[in-house]
Amino acid sequence: MSNKLIIFDTTLRDGEQSPGASMTKDEKVRIAKVLEKMRVDVIEAGFAIASIGDFEAVKAVANSIKDSTICSLARALDKDIDRAGEALKGANSARIHTFIATSDIHMKMKLQMTPDQVVEQAVNAVKRARKYTDDVEFSPEDAGRSDEDFLCRIIEATIAAGATTINIPDTVGYNLPHQFGATINALIERVPNSDRAIFSAHCHNDLGLAVANSLSAVLNGARQVECTINGLGERAGNTALEEVVMAVRTRQDEFSCDTNIDTTHILSASRLVSSVTGFIVQPNKAIVGANAFAHEAGIHQDGVLKHRETYEIMRAEEVGWHANQLVLGKHSGRNAFKERLAELGVEFDSKDSLNDAFRRFKELADKKHEIFDEDLQALVSETQVVDSEHIKFVSLTVIAATGKKNTATVTLNIDGKEKSMTSETSGSVDATFNAINQLLNMQVNLQLYSVSNVTQGTDALGEVNVRLEHEGRIINGQGADTDIINASAKAYIHALNKVLAATDRAHPHQV
């Protein structure tokens, strides 16, 4: 059995299916480059058939990434596989990941197909995918609730057809660790040609067991784990990449395998994904949470000061916490700015985008004496908003007084023309959003409004996340500024730009 554990990151596909986590093509490329730098083995870039936007994103990632294998998801349908193959043409290393449901409830109620028909369609899909690449992955969707005998049958048939990776998804997060591990073990033992494929685990976190189930699978022979940064994913999320990687790395006394991941980039990847999607990392989140390596209890502090390993099983530096340093100030030049961002995994596709980011950096440096890496991440996320900005923030004036209504005057550049509007309500943020709505005459529902500080101190950047609902679609927006009302306006405008630029992302289904 191989001693290498393959890390298959699906942040850009399954992670993006979280309501409000939709990413633009450029944002996907940015994240993919950080994953590549982290030495992720396989990056699932999207679902090429889902929309024109998804197709273009998969294509852009395939053309931009050289060291990681780029994968596109595809149902077991000819049109899906052909679309995936087309999107992956520019990849140095390409994989097509095809799937079909195998549980009784899915076959009967959703597919309305017999088991024989499902096997036939799966085999045909794998054979068609092999015309585009030798690297084909097959997933029996809802394997966690599928009949084991039928799983053995369809897995044997798809391996014979050319599948080189067999992924076992716990699609609805139903399994318990001992069950899921036993399933992996049984499939490897019972399928006659199992030695010709790598077995993989793809777990959802509905019962909070995604990481535990994935680790159980590894202990029972799986040599690929499908996961996302920060555990991002629909419903309760997916297996968290950082937790699996560090569990395997830390407990080498139990695991006979390890990953190739450069763990020092874990924290920067976490912050980038959080910034792009607006999904804030909870302080007590394992590995990447703000409190992950913090000690408040006196006994703990005393122990750590005497010998770190008394209360820390990992070094904070191993996952990138050492990077939280003062790096730049208002006297820093363009090259230093560019180089530091490159270290954080941020590259600029044009001189204009670099100049725009550097201009914003200088504006921030005039307001804030100390510029930290987190500030730079937030600044770049604000700079690289959407592919086409129809609306640009120009200025905001707010008049607020205790016991009186607040007044906000907003000036926007809308498709090249400046327009202003004043609104008066009981709160500054409400007045600002009302003024923007009146200028644009758009019908949206605000579902989430949250504020957090990017770094410490009273002069810290404030980061605002908003979630809007527009015609049934959930869209997330972020904005950062030392003034929280300005940050709120920027976040709202960010989301509205996504509304205007969006193409429908009607994902057919997922594993």
C-alpha positions as CSV (number, residue, x, y, z in Angstrom):
1,M,0.0,0.0,0.0
2,S,1.3,3.5,-0.9
3,N,2.7,5.7,1.8
4,K,1.6,8.8,0.0
5,L,-1.8,10.3,0.9
6,I,-3.2,12.3,-2.1
7,I,-4.9,15.5,-1.2
8,F,-7.8,16.3,-3.6
9,D,-9.1,19.9,-2.9
10,T,-12.6,20.7,-3.9
11,T,-12.9,24.2,-2.4
12,L,-13.5,25.6,-5.9
13,R,-16.3,23.1,-6.7
14,D,-18.0,21.6,-3.6
15,G,-16.9,24.5,-1.4
16,E,-18.4,27.0,-3.8
17,Q,-21.8,25.3,-3.5
18,S,-22.2,26.9,-0.1
19,P,-25.0,29.6,-0.4
20,G,-23.2,32.9,-0.8
21,A,-19.7,31.4,-1.5
22,S,-19.9,31.8,-5.3
23,M,-16.5,32.8,-6.7
24,T,-15.6,34.7,-9.8
25,K,-13.2,33.2,-12.4
26,D,-10.3,35.4,-11.2
27,E,-11.0,34.5,-7.5
28,K,-10.8,30.8,-8.4
29,V,-7.5,31.3,-10.1
30,R,-6.1,33.2,-7.1
31,I,-7.1,30.4,-4.7
32,A,-5.9,27.7,-7.1
33,K,-2.4,29.3,-7.2
34,V,-2.2,29.2,-3.4
35,L,-3.3,25.6,-3.5
36,E,-0.6,24.9,-6.0
37,K,2.0,26.6,-3.8
38,M,0.8,24.4,-0.9
39,R,1.5,21.4,-3.2
40,V,-2.1,20.1,-3.3
41,D,-2.1,17.1,-5.6
42,V,-5.5,17.5,-7.3
43,I,-7.6,20.7,-7.6
44,E,-11.2,20.2,-8.5
45,A,-11.8,23.6,-10.3
46,G,-15.5,23.3,-10.9
47,F,-18.4,21.7,-12.7
48,A,-17.8,22.6,-16.3
49,I,-21.3,21.8,-17.6
50,A,-23.1,23.8,-14.8
51,S,-22.8,27.2,-16.5
52,I,-20.7,29.3,-18.9
53,G,-19.1,30.8,-15.8
54,D,-18.1,27.5,-14.4
55,F,-16.7,26.3,-17.8
56,E,-14.6,29.5,-18.1
57,A,-13.4,29.1,-14.5
58,V,-12.3,25.5,-15.0
59,K,-10.6,26.5,-18.3
60,A,-8.8,29.5,-16.6
61,V,-7.5,27.3,-13.7
62,A,-6.4,24.6,-16.1
63,N,-4.4,27.1,-18.1
64,S,-2.9,28.8,-15.1
65,I,-1.8,25.9,-12.9
66,K,1.2,23.7,-13.9
67,D,2.1,21.6,-10.9
68,S,-1.2,20.3,-9.6
69,T,-3.7,18.0,-11.5
70,I,-6.8,20.0,-12.5
71,C,-10.1,18.2,-12.3
72,S,-13.7,18.9,-13.5
73,L,-16.7,17.2,-12.1
74,A,-19.1,15.6,-14.6
75,R,-22.3,13.6,-14.3
76,A,-22.2,10.2,-16.1
77,L,-23.6,11.9,-19.2
78,D,-21.9,12.4,-22.6
79,K,-22.5,16.1,-22.7
80,D,-21.1,16.6,-19.2
81,I,-17.9,14.6,-20.0
82,D,-17.3,16.3,-23.3
83,R,-17.7,19.7,-21.7
84,A,-15.3,18.8,-19.0
85,G,-12.8,17.5,-21.5
86,E,-13.0,20.7,-23.5
87,A,-12.5,22.9,-20.4
88,L,-9.4,20.9,-19.4
89,K,-7.6,21.0,-22.7
90,G,-5.0,23.5,-21.5
91,A,-4.1,21.5,-18.3
92,N,-0.6,20.0,-17.8
93,S,-2.3,17.2,-15.9
94,A,-6.1,16.7,-16.2
95,R,-8.6,14.5,-14.5
96,I,-12.3,14.0,-15.2
97,H,-14.4,13.1,-12.1
98,T,-17.7,11.4,-13.1
99,F,-20.4,10.2,-10.8
100,I,-23.8,8.5,-10.6
101,A,-26.0,7.7,-7.7
102,T,-26.0,4.2,-6.3
103,S,-28.2,4.1,-3.2
104,D,-31.6,2.5,-3.5
105,I,-33.4,5.8,-2.7
106,H,-31.5,7.8,-5.3
107,M,-31.8,5.2,-8.0
108,K,-35.5,4.8,-7.5
109,M,-36.7,8.3,-6.5
110,K,-34.2,10.5,-8.4
111,L,-32.7,8.7,-11.3
112,Q,-35.7,6.3,-11.9
113,M,-33.2,3.8,-13.2
114,T,-32.6,0.1,-12.5
115,P,-29.3,-1.0,-11.0
116,D,-28.3,-2.6,-14.4
117,Q,-28.9,0.7,-16.1
118,V,-26.8,2.6,-13.5
119,V,-23.9,0.2,-14.0
120,E,-24.1,0.5,-17.8
121,Q,-24.2,4.3,-17.7
122,A,-21.3,4.5,-15.2
123,V,-19.1,2.2,-17.4
124,N,-20.0,4.2,-20.6
125,A,-19.1,7.5,-18.8
126,V,-15.7,6.2,-17.7
127,K,-14.9,4.9,-21.2
128,R,-15.9,8.3,-22.7
129,A,-13.8,10.2,-20.1
130,R,-10.8,8.0,-21.0
131,K,-10.9,9.5,-24.5
132,Y,-9.8,12.9,-23.0
133,T,-7.4,11.7,-20.2
134,D,-6.0,8.6,-18.6
135,D,-6.8,10.0,-15.2
136,V,-10.5,9.2,-14.5
137,E,-12.2,9.2,-11.2
138,F,-15.5,7.6,-10.5
139,S,-17.8,8.2,-7.6
140,P,-20.9,6.2,-6.6
141,E,-22.9,9.0,-5.2
142,D,-24.5,8.4,-1.8
143,A,-22.2,5.4,-1.3
144,G,-22.6,5.8,2.4
145,R,-26.2,4.5,2.1
146,S,-25.7,2.1,-0.8
147,D,-25.8,-1.7,-0.8
148,E,-22.3,-3.1,-0.4
149,D,-22.8,-5.8,-2.9
150,F,-24.0,-3.3,-5.5
151,L,-21.0,-1.0,-4.7
152,C,-18.6,-3.9,-5.3
153,R,-20.3,-4.6,-8.7
154,I,-20.2,-1.1,-10.0
155,I,-16.7,-0.4,-8.7
156,E,-15.3,-3.5,-10.4
157,A,-17.0,-2.6,-13.6
158,T,-15.8,1.0,-13.6
159,I,-12.2,0.0,-12.8
160,A,-12.3,-2.5,-15.7
161,A,-13.5,0.4,-17.9
162,G,-10.5,2.5,-17.0
163,A,-11.2,4.4,-13.7
164,T,-8.0,5.0,-11.8
165,T,-9.5,6.5,-8.7
166,I,-12.6,5.2,-6.9
167,N,-14.1,7.8,-4.6
168,I,-16.5,6.8,-1.9
169,P,-18.8,9.7,-0.9
170,D,-20.7,10.0,2.3
171,T,-22.9,12.4,0.4
172,V,-25.3,13.2,3.2
173,G,-23.0,12.9,6.2
174,Y,-24.8,9.9,7.5
175,N,-21.9,7.5,8.4
176,L,-20.1,7.0,11.7
177,P,-16.3,6.6,11.6
178,H,-16.2,2.8,12.4
179,Q,-18.9,2.2,9.7
180,F,-17.2,4.3,7.0
181,G,-13.8,2.8,7.7
182,A,-15.2,-0.7,7.5
183,T,-16.9,0.1,4.2
184,I,-13.6,1.2,2.7
185,N,-11.8,-1.9,4.0
186,A,-14.5,-4.2,2.7
187,L,-14.6,-2.6,-0.8
188,I,-10.8,-2.9,-1.1
189,E,-10.9,-6.5,0.0
190,R,-13.9,-7.6,-2.0
191,V,-13.4,-5.9,-5.4
192,P,-11.2,-8.3,-7.4
193,N,-9.4,-5.5,-9.3
194,S,-9.2,-3.0,-6.5
195,D,-5.4,-3.0,-6.8
196,R,-5.7,-1.2,-10.1
197,A,-7.3,2.0,-8.5
198,I,-6.7,4.4,-5.6
199,F,-9.6,4.5,-3.2
200,S,-10.7,7.9,-1.9
201,A,-13.0,9.4,0.7
202,H,-15.3,12.3,0.3
203,C,-17.2,13.1,3.5
204,H,-19.8,15.7,4.4
205,N,-20.1,17.2,7.9
206,D,-23.8,17.0,8.7
207,L,-23.1,15.1,12.0
208,G,-19.8,16.9,12.6
209,L,-17.9,13.7,11.5
210,A,-16.4,14.5,8.1
211,V,-12.8,14.6,9.3
212,A,-13.2,11.6,11.6
213,N,-14.8,9.6,8.8
214,S,-12.0,10.6,6.4
215,L,-9.3,9.6,8.8
216,S,-11.0,6.3,9.5
217,A,-11.0,5.7,5.7
218,V,-7.3,6.4,5.5
219,L,-6.6,4.0,8.4
220,N,-8.5,1.4,6.4
221,G,-6.7,1.8,3.1
222,A,-8.0,5.0,1.4
223,R,-5.1,6.9,-0.2
224,Q,-6.9,10.0,-1.3
225,V,-9.0,12.4,0.8
226,E,-11.3,15.0,-0.8
227,C,-11.5,18.1,1.3
228,T,-11.8,21.9,1.3
229,I,-10.0,24.8,2.9
230,N,-11.7,25.7,6.3
231,G,-14.2,22.8,5.7
232,L,-16.1,25.1,3.3
233,G,-19.1,23.4,1.7
234,E,-22.9,23.3,1.5
235,R,-25.0,22.5,4.5
236,A,-22.6,21.8,7.4
237,G,-19.6,21.7,5.1
238,N,-17.0,19.3,3.9
239,T,-13.9,17.6,5.4
240,A,-11.4,20.4,6.4
241,L,-8.1,20.0,4.5
242,E,-6.1,21.6,7.3
243,E,-7.4,19.2,9.9
244,V,-6.8,16.0,7.9
245,V,-3.3,17.1,6.8
246,M,-2.2,18.1,10.4
247,A,-3.9,15.0,12.0
248,V,-2.0,12.7,9.7
249,R,1.3,14.7,10.0
250,T,1.0,14.9,13.8
251,R,0.0,11.3,14.4
252,Q,2.6,9.5,12.4
253,D,2.6,6.8,15.1
254,E,-0.9,5.8,13.8
255,F,-0.8,6.6,10.1
256,S,1.5,4.7,7.7
257,C,1.2,7.5,5.1
258,D,1.7,11.2,4.8
259,T,0.9,14.1,2.4
260,N,3.1,16.3,0.3
261,I,1.4,19.4,1.6
262,D,3.6,22.4,2.5
263,T,1.8,23.2,5.7
264,T,3.4,26.6,6.1
265,H,0.9,27.9,3.6
266,I,-2.2,26.6,5.3
267,L,-3.0,29.8,7.2
268,S,-2.6,32.1,4.2
269,A,-4.9,29.8,2.2
270,S,-7.5,29.8,5.0
271,R,-7.5,33.6,5.1
272,L,-7.7,34.0,1.4
273,V,-10.7,31.6,1.1
274,S,-12.4,33.3,4.1
275,S,-11.8,36.7,2.5
276,V,-13.0,35.7,-1.0
277,T,-16.2,33.9,0.2
278,G,-17.0,36.0,3.3
279,F,-17.2,32.9,5.4
280,I,-15.6,33.9,8.7
281,V,-13.3,31.4,10.4
282,Q,-14.6,30.9,14.0
283,P,-11.9,31.7,16.6
284,N,-11.9,28.2,18.1
285,K,-11.5,26.5,14.7
286,A,-8.8,23.8,14.8
287,I,-5.5,24.8,13.1
288,V,-6.5,28.1,11.6
289,G,-8.8,29.8,14.2
290,A,-7.5,32.8,16.0
291,N,-7.5,30.9,19.3
292,A,-6.0,27.7,17.9
293,F,-2.6,28.4,19.6
294,A,-3.7,30.8,22.3
295,H,-3.4,30.0,26.0
296,E,-5.3,31.9,28.6
297,A,-5.5,29.5,31.6
298,G,-2.6,30.2,34.0
299,I,-1.7,26.5,34.3
300,H,-1.5,26.2,30.5
301,Q,0.6,29.4,30.1
302,D,3.0,28.2,32.8
303,G,3.3,24.8,31.1
304,V,3.9,26.2,27.6
305,L,6.5,28.6,28.9
306,K,8.4,25.8,30.6
307,H,8.1,23.3,27.7
308,R,5.9,24.0,24.6
309,E,4.8,20.4,24.2
310,T,3.0,20.3,27.5
311,Y,0.0,21.9,25.9
312,E,0.8,22.2,22.2
313,I,0.9,19.1,19.9
314,M,1.9,21.2,16.9
315,R,4.1,24.2,16.4
316,A,2.2,27.3,15.3
317,E,4.9,28.0,12.7
318,E,4.2,24.7,11.0
319,V,0.9,26.0,9.6
320,G,2.0,29.5,8.9
321,W,1.3,31.5,12.1
322,H,4.8,32.9,12.0
323,A,3.7,35.0,9.0
324,N,1.6,37.3,11.2
325,Q,4.3,40.0,11.2
326,L,4.5,43.7,10.4
327,V,5.7,43.8,6.8
328,L,5.0,47.1,5.2
329,G,4.4,50.8,5.9
330,K,3.7,54.0,4.0
331,H,7.3,54.3,3.0
332,S,7.4,50.9,1.3
333,G,7.8,50.8,-2.5
334,R,5.9,49.1,-5.2
335,N,8.4,46.2,-5.6
336,A,8.3,45.4,-1.8
337,F,4.5,45.5,-2.0
338,K,4.4,43.2,-5.0
339,E,7.0,40.8,-3.5
340,R,5.2,40.5,-0.2
341,L,1.9,39.7,-1.9
342,A,3.6,37.1,-4.1
343,E,4.8,35.4,-0.9
344,L,1.1,35.4,0.2
345,G,0.2,33.7,-3.1
346,V,-1.2,36.8,-4.8
347,E,-0.2,37.6,-8.3
348,F,-1.4,40.4,-10.6
349,D,-2.5,39.7,-14.1
350,S,-1.8,43.2,-15.4
351,K,0.1,46.3,-14.5
352,D,-3.1,48.2,-14.1
353,S,-4.4,45.8,-11.3
354,L,-1.0,46.1,-9.5
355,N,-1.2,49.9,-9.7
356,D,-4.7,49.9,-8.4
357,A,-3.8,47.7,-5.5
358,F,-0.7,49.7,-4.7
359,R,-2.8,52.9,-4.8
360,R,-5.2,51.4,-2.3
361,F,-2.3,50.3,-0.1
362,K,-0.9,53.8,0.0
363,E,-4.3,55.2,1.0
364,L,-4.5,52.6,3.7
365,A,-1.0,53.3,4.9
366,D,-1.9,57.0,5.4
367,K,-4.8,55.9,7.7
368,K,-3.1,53.0,9.4
369,H,0.5,53.0,10.6
370,E,1.1,49.3,10.8
371,I,0.2,47.1,7.8
372,F,-0.1,43.4,8.5
373,D,-0.5,40.4,6.1
374,E,-4.2,40.2,6.9
375,D,-4.6,43.9,5.9
376,L,-3.0,43.0,2.5
377,Q,-5.3,40.0,2.0
378,A,-8.4,42.2,2.6
379,L,-7.1,45.0,0.4
380,V,-6.4,42.7,-2.5
381,S,-9.8,41.0,-2.2
382,E,-11.4,44.4,-2.4
383,T,-9.2,45.3,-5.4
384,Q,-10.1,42.1,-7.3
385,V,-13.8,42.4,-6.9
386,V,-15.5,41.0,-10.0
387,D,-14.6,40.7,-13.7
388,S,-16.6,43.7,-14.6
389,E,-17.5,46.5,-12.1
390,H,-20.7,48.3,-13.2
391,I,-20.8,50.1,-9.9
392,K,-17.9,51.8,-8.2
393,F,-17.8,53.5,-4.8
394,V,-16.9,57.2,-4.9
395,S,-17.8,58.8,-1.6
396,L,-20.0,58.6,1.4
397,T,-21.1,61.3,3.9
398,V,-22.9,60.3,7.0
399,I,-24.5,62.6,9.6
400,A,-25.4,60.8,12.9
401,A,-26.6,62.1,16.2
402,T,-28.1,60.5,19.3
403,G,-31.9,60.7,19.3
404,K,-32.1,61.9,15.7
405,K,-32.4,60.1,12.4
406,N,-29.1,59.5,10.5
407,T,-28.5,60.8,7.0
408,A,-26.3,59.2,4.4
409,T,-25.3,60.7,1.1
410,V,-23.8,58.2,-1.3
411,T,-22.0,58.9,-4.6
412,L,-21.4,56.1,-7.0
413,N,-20.0,55.7,-10.5
414,I,-22.5,53.7,-12.4
415,D,-21.2,52.6,-15.8
416,G,-19.0,55.7,-16.0
417,K,-21.5,58.3,-14.7
418,E,-21.4,59.7,-11.2
419,K,-24.7,59.8,-9.3
420,S,-25.6,60.8,-5.8
421,M,-28.5,60.0,-3.4
422,T,-29.4,60.9,0.1
423,S,-31.4,58.8,2.5
424,E,-32.5,59.4,6.1
425,T,-33.3,56.5,8.5
426,S,-32.7,55.4,12.1
427,G,-29.2,54.0,11.4
428,S,-26.1,54.9,9.4
429,V,-25.7,51.6,7.7
430,D,-29.4,51.4,6.9
431,A,-29.4,54.9,5.4
432,T,-26.4,54.0,3.3
433,F,-27.9,50.8,1.9
434,N,-31.2,52.6,1.3
435,A,-29.4,55.3,-0.7
436,I,-27.6,52.7,-2.8
437,N,-30.9,50.9,-3.5
438,Q,-32.5,54.1,-4.6
439,L,-29.7,54.9,-7.0
440,L,-29.7,51.4,-8.6
441,N,-33.4,50.6,-8.3
442,M,-32.6,47.0,-7.6
443,Q,-34.8,44.6,-5.6
444,V,-32.6,42.6,-3.2
445,N,-33.1,41.2,0.3
446,L,-30.3,41.5,2.9
447,Q,-30.0,38.2,4.6
448,L,-26.7,38.6,6.5
449,Y,-24.7,41.6,7.8
450,S,-21.6,40.9,9.8
451,V,-18.6,43.0,10.9
452,S,-15.2,41.8,12.1
453,N,-11.8,43.4,12.6
454,V,-9.0,42.2,10.3
455,T,-6.2,43.0,12.8
456,Q,-6.0,44.4,16.3
457,G,-6.1,48.0,17.4
458,T,-8.5,50.9,17.1
459,D,-7.1,51.8,13.7
460,A,-7.7,48.2,12.4
461,L,-9.3,47.5,9.1
462,G,-13.0,46.6,9.6
463,E,-14.2,43.9,7.3
464,V,-17.9,43.7,6.5
465,N,-19.7,40.7,4.9
466,V,-23.1,40.9,3.5
467,R,-25.3,38.2,2.0
468,L,-28.0,39.2,-0.5
469,E,-30.9,37.3,-2.0
470,H,-31.8,38.3,-5.6
471,E,-34.4,36.3,-7.6
472,G,-33.7,33.1,-5.6
473,R,-29.9,33.4,-5.9
474,I,-27.7,34.0,-2.8
475,I,-24.7,36.3,-3.3
476,N,-22.0,37.3,-0.9
477,G,-20.1,40.6,-0.8
478,Q,-17.1,41.9,1.2
479,G,-15.7,45.3,1.9
480,A,-12.8,46.6,4.1
481,D,-12.0,50.0,5.4
482,T,-10.8,51.7,8.5
483,D,-14.2,53.3,8.6
484,I,-16.9,50.6,9.2
485,I,-19.6,52.5,7.3
486,N,-17.4,52.9,4.2
487,A,-16.6,49.1,4.5
488,S,-20.4,48.4,4.7
489,A,-21.0,50.4,1.5
490,K,-18.2,48.6,-0.3
491,A,-19.4,45.2,0.8
492,Y,-22.9,46.0,-0.4
493,I,-21.6,47.3,-3.8
494,H,-19.4,44.3,-4.1
495,A,-22.4,42.0,-3.8
496,L,-24.5,44.1,-6.2
497,N,-21.7,43.9,-8.8
498,K,-21.9,40.2,-8.6
499,V,-25.6,40.3,-9.1
500,L,-25.1,42.3,-12.3
501,A,-22.3,40.2,-13.6
502,A,-23.7,36.8,-12.6
503,T,-24.6,34.0,-14.9
504,D,-26.8,31.3,-13.4
505,R,-24.9,28.6,-11.5
506,A,-27.5,25.9,-11.5
507,H,-25.4,22.9,-10.4
508,P,-27.1,19.7,-11.6
509,H,-25.9,17.8,-8.5
510,Q,-22.9,17.0,-6.5
511,V,-21.2,14.2,-4.6
